[in-house]
C-alpha cells in the first residue's frame, strides 16, 4: 500500500500531542496530509477508506485518554482503515490510556497498525515545579518522524483492507523506582491527612491580568469567557492549564500540590516507546 493520503487527528490544548502527531505524520511522507485539530471542534462525521492512513494523537490525563478527545472523535469511523495511535503523557504513567484508545478506534472500524507512547510537558509543570519541561524535545520529535517512516515501510507490505491489528499491550509501561513509589504514597497520604482543599481550576491575579483574552481563546471547553477573564467556570475546566501556559503576563496559575509531588517523584526523564 502506498500512503497517498494521511489524516492526522489531535486534541492538544498545550500543543504536545500536536507536535508528536505532526512529526509522525511527516514521516509517513503521504502525497496528501490533512490536519484535523480537535482541540476546539469535533471531527467531521466521516468514514475514512482503507486506502487512507489515520494518525490519532491524544494527551493522557490521570492515566486515561482525555475524555474530551474521545468525545470529539465520536463522528469518525473507518472501513478497515489503518491507524497509528499516539498517547502523550506527562512523565508519570499512561496507565490504560493506549488500550482504551485502541478499543475506541477498533469499535469504529479502524485497525491499529502501529502505536507509540511519548512524553510531553505535564499540564501542571511550571518553572517552580518542572515536570518533563520542554518535552517533546528535539530527540523525541526526531524519533517520532523516524517512527512515521517505519510505519510507511510497514504499510508498503500490505494491501488495503488486509491489515493485521497490533497488540498495543506489548509496549513497555513506564515504572517508578521503589523510592519514588514510596515518596508518591507518602506525599499522597500527607495530602489526605491534611484535608487541605484541592484547587479545581486556575485562578487569575487581577493585578497582572490586562484582559487580552488569550486565555479565553485557548481554552478548549469555553470555561473562560472573553471579557470576563478573571473568572473560570470550574464545572467546565479540565485542568489542561492551556490558559496558564499561554498567559504572557503570568497572571493565571494553578497551584496544585500534585505539581510538587510529580516534580519530586517523576524527575527521571522517561523515554518514548513505539511498536510496529
C-alpha positions in Angstrom: 0.0 0.0 0.0 1.3 3.4 -1.0 0.5 6.1 1.5 -1.4 8.5 -0.8 -3.4 10.2 2.0 -2.9 10.6 5.7 -5.4 12.1 8.1 -3.9 13.5 11.3 -6.3 14.0 14.3 -5.1 15.5 17.5 -6.5 17.0 20.7 -3.8 19.2 22.1 -4.5 22.2 24.4 -0.8 22.7 25.2 0.5 21.6 21.8 2.4 18.5 22.9 0.2 15.9 21.2 0.1 18.2 18.1 3.8 18.2 17.8 4.2 14.5 18.2 1.4 13.8 15.8 2.8 16.2 13.2 6.2 14.6 13.4 4.9 11.1 12.9 2.6 12.2 10.0 5.5 13.9 8.4 7.4 10.6 8.4 4.7 8.9 6.5 5.5 11.2 3.6 2.0 11.0 2.3 1.1 12.7 -1.0 -1.7 14.4 0.8 -1.7 15.2 4.5 -4.8 16.7 6.2 -4.6 18.0 9.8 -7.7 17.9 12.0 -7.4 19.9 15.2 -10.0 18.6 17.7 -8.9 20.9 20.5 -11.9 23.2 20.0 -14.1 21.4 17.5 -15.2 17.8 16.9 -14.1 15.7 14.0 -16.4 15.9 11.0 -18.6 12.8 10.6 -16.8 10.7 8.1 -15.8 7.2 7.1 -12.2 7.0 6.1 -11.4 4.4 3.4 -8.9 1.6 3.9 -6.6 3.4 1.4 -6.1 6.2 3.8 -3.9 6.2 7.0 -5.2 7.9 10.2 -2.8 9.2 12.9 -4.5 9.9 16.2 -2.6 11.8 18.9 -4.1 12.4 22.3 -2.9 13.6 25.8 -3.2 11.4 28.8 -4.9 12.9 31.9 -4.7 11.0 35.1 -3.9 7.7 33.3 -6.8 8.0 30.8 -7.3 9.4 27.4 -8.6 13.0 27.8 -12.4 12.4 27.8 -13.0 15.4 25.6 -10.6 13.9 23.0 -12.7 10.8 22.7 -15.9 12.8 22.6 -14.6 14.8 19.7 -13.6 11.7 17.8 -17.1 10.2 18.1 -18.1 11.0 14.5 -15.0 9.5 12.9 -15.2 5.9 11.5 -13.1 3.7 9.4 -13.6 0.8 7.0 -10.7 -1.4 7.9 -8.6 1.7 7.9 -5.1 1.6 9.3 -4.5 3.9 12.3 -1.4 4.9 14.2 -2.2 5.6 17.9 -0.1 8.1 19.9 -0.5 8.6 23.7 1.3 11.6 25.1 1.7 11.6 28.9 3.4 13.8 31.4 6.3 11.6 32.5 4.4 9.7 35.2 2.4 6.9 33.5 0.0 6.5 30.7 -1.7 3.5 32.5 -4.6 2.2 30.4 -4.9 5.1 28.0 -3.4 3.4 25.0 -5.5 0.3 25.5 -8.7 2.4 25.8 -7.8 4.4 22.6 -7.1 1.2 20.7 -10.5 -0.2 21.8 -12.3 3.0 20.9 -10.8 3.2 17.4 -11.3 -0.5 16.8 -15.0 -0.2 17.6 -15.2 2.5 14.9 -13.8 0.3 12.2 -10.1 1.1 12.4 -7.2 -1.3 12.5 -4.3 -0.3 14.8 -1.1 -1.0 12.8 1.4 1.0 14.9 1.4 2.7 18.3 3.6 4.9 20.4 3.8 6.5 23.8 5.6 9.8 24.1 6.4 12.2 26.9 5.0 15.8 26.8 5.5 18.6 29.3 3.0 18.0 32.1 0.0 20.3 32.3 1.0 21.1 35.9 4.6 21.9 35.0 5.8 25.4 35.9 9.3 26.9 36.3 9.0 26.4 40.0 7.7 22.8 39.7 9.1 21.4 36.4 7.7 18.1 35.2 9.0 17.0 31.8 9.7 20.6 30.9 10.3 21.2 27.2 9.1 17.7 26.1 8.7 16.6 23.5 12.2 17.8 22.7 14.2 17.6 19.5 15.3 14.0 20.1 11.6 13.0 20.8 10.4 14.6 17.6 13.3 13.0 15.5 12.3 9.6 16.9 8.7 10.3 16.1 9.5 11.2 12.5 11.6 8.0 12.1 8.8 6.1 13.6 6.5 7.5 10.9 8.9 6.5 8.2 9.0 2.9 9.6 5.2 2.8 9.6 5.3 3.8 5.9 7.7 1.0 5.2 5.5 -1.4 7.0 2.3 -0.4 5.2 4.1 -0.9 1.8 3.9 -4.7 2.5 0.1 -4.7 2.9 -2.8 -4.5 0.5 -5.6 -2.1 1.7 -8.1 -3.9 3.9 -5.7 -6.7 4.8 -4.0 -5.1 7.8 -3.3 -7.1 11.0 -4.2 -5.5 14.3 -1.4 -4.7 16.6 -1.4 -5.7 20.3 -0.7 -2.4 21.9 -0.3 -4.0 25.4 3.2 -5.1 24.2 4.5 -1.6 24.6 6.6 -1.4 27.9 4.9 0.5 30.7 7.0 3.2 32.4 7.8 2.4 36.1 8.7 4.5 39.1 11.6 3.4 41.2 10.8 1.9 44.6 12.0 5.1 46.3 9.8 7.3 44.1 6.8 5.0 44.7 7.3 5.3 48.4 7.6 9.1 48.0 4.4 9.2 46.0 2.5 7.2 48.6 3.9 9.3 51.4 3.0 12.6 49.8 -0.4 11.3 48.9 -1.1 10.2 52.4 0.0 13.5 53.7 -2.4 15.3 51.5 -5.2 13.0 52.6 -4.5 13.5 56.2 -4.2 17.3 55.9 -7.7 17.5 54.3 -6.5 20.6 52.5 -9.0 21.7 49.8 -7.7 21.0 46.3 -7.9 23.7 43.7 -10.5 22.9 41.0 -9.5 25.4 38.3 -6.8 28.0 37.6 -7.1 31.4 39.2 -6.3 34.9 37.9 -4.3 37.6 39.5 -6.4 40.8 38.8 -3.3 42.9 39.3 -1.5 41.2 36.4 -4.3 40.5 34.0 -4.8 43.0 31.3 -7.9 41.4 29.7 -6.1 40.4 26.5 -8.4 37.4 26.1 -5.7 34.9 25.1 -6.8 32.5 27.9 -10.4 32.5 26.6 -9.2 31.8 23.1 -7.0 28.8 24.0 -9.4 27.2 26.5 -10.8 24.0 24.8 -14.0 23.9 26.8 -15.1 27.5 26.9 -14.6 27.7 30.7 -13.3 31.3 30.3 -15.4 33.9 28.7 -13.9 36.8 26.7 -14.4 40.0 28.7 -14.6 38.0 32.0 -11.1 36.6 32.1 -10.9 36.8 35.9 -13.4 34.0 36.2 -13.0 30.3 35.3 -16.1 28.1 35.2 -14.8 25.1 37.3 -17.6 22.9 36.1 -16.2 23.1 32.6 -12.5 23.3 33.3 -10.5 20.1 32.5 -7.3 21.4 34.2 -5.3 21.2 31.0 -3.6 24.5 32.0 -3.5 25.9 28.5 -4.6 29.2 29.9 -1.8 29.2 32.4 0.9 28.3 29.9 -0.4 30.8 27.3 -0.5 33.9 29.6 2.4 36.1 28.8 1.9 38.2 31.9 1.8 35.1 34.2 -1.5 36.3 35.6 -3.0 32.8 35.7 -1.9 30.0 37.9 -3.0 26.5 39.1 -1.4 26.0 42.5 -2.0 22.2 43.0 0.1 20.3 45.5 0.3 17.5 43.0 2.8 19.5 41.0 5.3 19.3 43.8 4.7 15.6 44.2 5.2 15.0 40.5 8.4 17.1 40.5 9.8 15.0 43.4 8.7 11.6 42.1 8.9 11.9 38.3 12.1 13.8 37.8 13.9 11.0 35.9 13.1 11.6 32.2 11.1 8.7 30.6 11.7 7.7 27.0 9.3 7.2 24.1 8.3 3.7 23.2 7.0 2.6 19.8 5.6 -0.6 18.5 5.2 -1.8 14.9 
